[in-house]
Amino acid sequence: MVKNHGLAGIVVDETKISSTKNAHLIYVGYPIEEIAQASFEEVVFLLWYKHLPKQTELVAFRQDLVNKMVLPAETIRLLLYIAKEPQHPMSILRTTTSLLGTTNDVEHDEPPKILAKMLTAIAAIIRIRDNEPLMEIDPDLGVVENFLLMMTGKKPSKRLAKMFSTVMILHADHEFNASTFTARVAASTLTDYYSCLTAAVCALKGPLHGGANERVFEMLETIQQQQIDPLKYLQDQLKAKRKIMGFGHRIYKDGDPRARILKQIAAELVQTTDNQVYYQLQIKIADYMFARFNLHPNVDYYTALIYHCIGLEKETFTMIFAACRTVGWLAHIMEQRQEGSLIRPSSVYIGPTGRHYLRRVGDHNE
Ligand SMILES: CC(C)(COP(=O)(O)OP(=O)(O)OC[C@H]1O[C@@H](n2cnc3c(N)ncnc32)[C@H](O)[C@@H]1OP(=O)(O)O)[C@@H](O)C(=O)NCCC(=O)NCCS
């Protein structure tokens, strides 16, 4: 029996959605470096239906998604209440995802409607937290533009929408990562879509998974605001046996291909938003981590700065990850449902054996 930590290297199933084989990320056969140039809606279509849409299909698919980016009145009424609570936004999202699955009309909700509702709900949580009025969709804009509009209250420039679309594509799927596997385990019991998504949100929330992006920015802010020497900060963290957030990966030991693209986007965005100081700091930290430990930035590292440049609060970063990853979660839930087998692995029992229970004298609990 080979001892295995965290199922590393264990193949648990087959998938036609994405692959990280040989540390190359592909979506349904397309290298991430190429498919990141597509439109967000094209990539959603690809991951769900396993081929790129024809132009007419794409236009119809985009319009359908945008039209569905509307929440039922009863969901908004409850959201206005829940999202004002002081809990972490990911806790609010966990409850909200579950809530989306409890309104009257959801029994027949299919992935396009579910994705559209998730995006709108996430944007609404951000607006409510900021004490800003909720925004309506603009039917003339695409999904990404509408998502940005509903989060920030401003119609994005074409350039910003394109960059954010790339960010969303890069986060859309990543084969059997922890939250996706969680969604698949739930789906394997044939539970409903919203239950699977709620489980996935719970797994994504953790700092070793989606929660890392928030902590990356926390680190940058601490170093910058307290004027700490960055290398001393890193050394102190490592001495205290703390991981440096945004570095390392289970699969990409020689660098995360998504981080390379995200670095370019961050470099461009900091120019127009006066955030160069954070970018320079990130470069310094990355150089040290590579030289000293051969560790590379992962998907969360530059994304944290990108979200900051867009004007988002760090506490909401992981929700944006959830918005993007909902695409992949839904693809995997559909695939798992088609497969139709229950995921139920085995374990090696290492607890005590050979014990015997003797009834206590005077125990009358019968
Ligand atoms: C992502 C992560 C969980 C991958 O873990 P993993 O594949 O199990 O790799 P390990 O934790 O076994 O790391 C291997 C070695 O590198 C070190 N290492 C890995 N990531 C590190 C980090 N971010 N900071 C410091 N050291 C790190 C480990 O301490 C370990 O060292 P050791 O062999 O001396 O014990 C891990 O790199 C991590 O915790 N990163 C920080 C959180 C993060 O950014 N998560 C987002 C992932 S996309």
The ligand as an ORCA input file, in Angstrom:
! r2SCAN-3c Opt
* xyz 0 1
  C      -0.922     25.060     -3.446
  C      -0.281     24.152     -2.397
  C      -1.365     23.712     -1.390
  C       0.294     22.939     -3.139
  O       0.633     22.047     -2.170
  P       1.361     20.657     -2.450
  O       1.302     20.234     -3.847
  O       0.796     19.729     -1.461
  O       2.841     21.011     -2.182
  P       3.524     20.933     -0.783
  O       2.716     21.686      0.209
  O       3.823     19.502     -0.492
  O       4.846     21.720     -1.065
  C       6.103     21.154     -1.433
  C       7.198     21.919     -0.701
  O       7.169     23.300     -1.076
  C       6.857     24.114      0.053
  N       5.874     25.099     -0.353
  C       4.874     24.901     -1.218
  N       4.163     26.014     -1.354
  C       4.731     26.933     -0.557
  C       4.417     28.266     -0.269
  N       3.397     28.886     -0.855
  N       5.186     28.912      0.610
  C       6.224     28.302      1.186
  N       6.564     27.028      0.954
  C       5.807     26.350      0.093
  C       6.270     23.180      1.088
  O       6.479     23.651      2.395
  C       7.015     21.893      0.812
  O       8.287     21.980      1.381
  P       8.950     20.697      2.083
  O       9.113     19.710      0.968
  O      10.211     21.225      2.634
  O       7.966     20.245      3.109
  C       0.854     24.876     -1.665
  O       1.836     25.252     -2.595
  C       0.357     26.071     -0.890
  O      -0.123     25.921      0.226
  N       0.441     27.301     -1.478
  C      -0.045     28.491     -0.809
  C      -1.556     28.621     -0.979
  C      -1.960     28.996     -2.379
  O      -1.402     29.891     -2.982
  N      -2.986     28.304     -2.864
  C      -3.541     28.543     -4.177
  C      -3.305     27.365     -5.060
  S      -3.762     27.682     -6.735
*
